[in-house]
Amino acid sequence: MEEEDRATTRYLILTTIATFFSSITATTLQFSYQQTTTHLERVVNLLWFASLTFGVASGINSLVSMLWRRSVV
């Protein structure tokens, strides 16, 4: 039981970290989205959006993994 609690805590920490970095990415994207005059700025905004997508996906993946791990046992 102790190992299950440790795994659950680990997944919750990963979800919290992913959510934190996603909020930083969303804020940065919000500030830089209005500045799209050059090709480089558009590419940078695209990379920020990709980072936001991967951050949200990793948070969801961590929650699904935690739920799957708890339901199997």
C-alpha positions in Angstrom: 0.0 0.0 0.0 2.9 2.3 0.7 4.3 1.9 -2.8 0.9 2.8 -4.3 0.7 6.0 -2.2 4.2 6.9 -3.3 3.3 6.3 -7.0 0.2 8.4 -6.6 2.1 11.2 -5.0 4.7 11.1 -7.8 2.0 11.4 -10.5 0.3 14.3 -8.7 3.6 16.1 -8.4 4.2 15.6 -12.2 0.8 16.9 -12.9 1.4 20.0 -10.7 4.7 20.7 -12.4 3.2 20.3 -15.9 0.3 22.7 -14.9 2.8 25.2 -13.6 4.9 25.2 -16.7 1.8 25.3 -18.9 0.6 28.5 -17.1 4.0 30.1 -17.7 3.9 29.1 -21.4 0.4 30.4 -21.8 1.3 33.8 -20.2 4.4 34.1 -22.4 2.4 33.2 -25.5 -0.3 35.8 -24.6 2.4 38.5 -24.5 4.2 37.5 -27.6 1.2 36.6 -29.8 0.6 40.2 -30.7 4.1 40.7 -32.1 4.1 38.7 -35.3 5.6 41.0 -37.9 8.6 38.8 -38.9 8.9 35.1 -39.8 11.1 34.5 -36.8 8.4 35.8 -34.4 5.8 33.6 -36.0 8.1 30.5 -35.6 8.8 31.4 -31.9 5.0 31.7 -31.3 4.5 28.4 -33.0 7.1 26.8 -30.7 5.4 28.4 -27.6 2.1 26.9 -28.7 3.7 23.5 -29.2 5.2 23.8 -25.7 1.8 24.6 -24.3 0.3 21.6 -26.1 2.9 19.2 -24.8 2.6 20.6 -21.3 -1.1 20.1 -21.1 -0.7 16.7 -22.7 1.8 15.6 -20.1 -0.4 16.7 -17.3 -3.4 14.8 -18.7 -1.1 11.8 -19.3 0.0 11.9 -15.7 -3.6 11.9 -14.4 -4.6 9.1 -16.7 -1.6 7.0 -15.6 -2.4 7.6 -12.0 -6.1 6.6 -12.5 -5.1 3.5 -14.6 -2.6 2.4 -12.0 -5.1 2.7 -9.2 -7.8 0.9 -11.1 -5.7 -2.1 -12.0 -4.9 -2.9 -8.4 
